[in-house]
Each structure stands twice: as C-alpha cells, then as structure tokens.
Amino acid sequence: MLVKINRLSAWILLIFMIIFLISGYAWNNGILLPLRQAKHMHTELDLYLVFFFLVHVLISTKFTLARWRVGHERLVNLLLIAIGVLSFWSILGID
C-alpha cells in the first residue's frame, strides 16, 4: 500500500512542480498565463506541493531505513510521522 501511495505522490508532485514552475515563470515574465492567474496559482498551490513532497520523501526514507535495517520499525514510523507533521505545521506558520 505504501509503495502505491509513494508512486502516486511522486506523480502528483511532478504535476504540481510543473504547474509551480510555469506559473512562477509566467508571474515573473508576464507570458504564458495572465498575471493574476499566475500569481494565484503560484501562491495557492505551494501547500499542496509541500504536502506531496513530504509524503513522498518520508515514505521513501522509511523504505531506505528499512533496507539499511536502521532502528525499530515502530520508532522509525513514529519519528517520520512526527517530522512530517512538524514540517507541515511549520510551513503553515510561514503562510
């Protein structure tokens, strides 16, 4: 199940990264998209981008640590979930 979630989050992350790059380019140069739409897309999609980035990275980190046989599984899971929640919470504090 985690492998499927990881792959899905990677594809969604790719889509959001493309949108984020295009909207940032359009916002800076005033081409490709209307300025207002580019600014809105670039500033409103960042939380989704961070969420899917954290999901993808933390699941991949769990798989890597399991492959290296680092730590106890439950402790690793708890620490990764805590890191994810604290990271997302700190990003929400910035917005």
Secondary structure, 3 states (H helix, E strand, C coil): CHHHHHHHHHHHHHHHHHHHHHHHHHHHHCCCCCHHHHHHHHHHCHHHHHHHHHHHHHHHHHHHHHHCCCCCHHHHHHHHHHHHHHHHHHHHHHC
